[in-house]
Amino acid sequence: MSGEERDDHNPWASFDRLMKELEHHYESGARSVGFLGGEPTAYPHIIRSISFAKKLGYQRIALCTNGMRLADKDFLGEALSAGLTRATVSLHSHIAEVEERLVGVPGILKMKLGAVKNLVRARESGQLPDNVSLNPVLNRLNAPSLEAYILFFIAQGINDIRFNFIWPQSRVLTDTAVVPRFRDIMPEILKVILLNERKWGISISFGAIPFCVVPEFFRKHVELLFKYFSEESNDHPTDVGFMSSDEDGAVNRFSLKARTRYDHRMKVSACQDCSLASACLGVWRSYVSLYGVEEFSAA
């Protein structure tokens, strides 16, 4: 995973290397595999990779993608035939201008909507048993239209949306026009949670939002807190093998959750007295560098 343009110095892994990695995790007990990126559908051997994962015995095989190639029915058909069981599309706004501003590709929304249409049709025909979901990055540009976004995609047949608070890094490291304060977007988040509880009833969740920025009255409803902000406390394994381009074939193995907790996030002073500290991954370090710690208070 990377927001950087790094293919020149970290080229694609060979298919042989990828097969060994899939075998390693299967032998370790994994039965679910996700291909993400970057953009996994650009990998020259992605269809073969899905097929090999199915042959090994993986039961849940997912793609997290920008959706451009899945707008092509033939490519999607190949992926489904190979064994794809779930697809997540990184689609950040139903408004073309906002999506293009965030992604930097003219006309990208039309292609992504085509992918969503194809995927929903495949799910309804029983070809995607583990569902279709959206994985938008929550930021200052799309936060004001959360309700409209959800309603738009409910109408397209989507019932699973995961909003991930933007990680200030790379080209948006200090861009306050894109990176919001938690306090600025929390009213919109609480509004759609209330609407979902009362009307919509779909799967909605939020990632990278520490519990302490959620209003105190909401924190008292623990079942709702963990329902909508569960990333902070789930114990799902997040094993990663980073395959270097060295000739010796070395693989740097690590837990993504552990690396996130200790390298990319941090605990602030309020965490010391927080009853939820052990379940919370903390705050992006780069967010604290940008906005400080005044928003955070112990639960």
Secondary structure, 3 states (H helix, E strand, C coil): CCCCCCCCCCCCCCHHHHHHHHHHHHHCCCCEEEECCCCHHHCCCHHHHHHHHHHHCCCEEEEEECCCHHHCHHHHHHHHHHCCCEEEECCCCCCHHHHHHHHCCCCHHHHHHHHHHHHHHHHHCCCCCCCEEECCEECCCCHHHHHHHHHHHHHCCCCEEEEEECCCCHHHCCCCCCCCCHHHHHHHHHHHHHHHHHHHCCEEEEECCCHHHCCHHHHCCHHHHHHHCHHHCCCCCCEEEEECCCCCCCEEEEEHHHHHHHHHEECCHHHHHCCCHHHCCCEEHHHHHHHCCCCCCCC
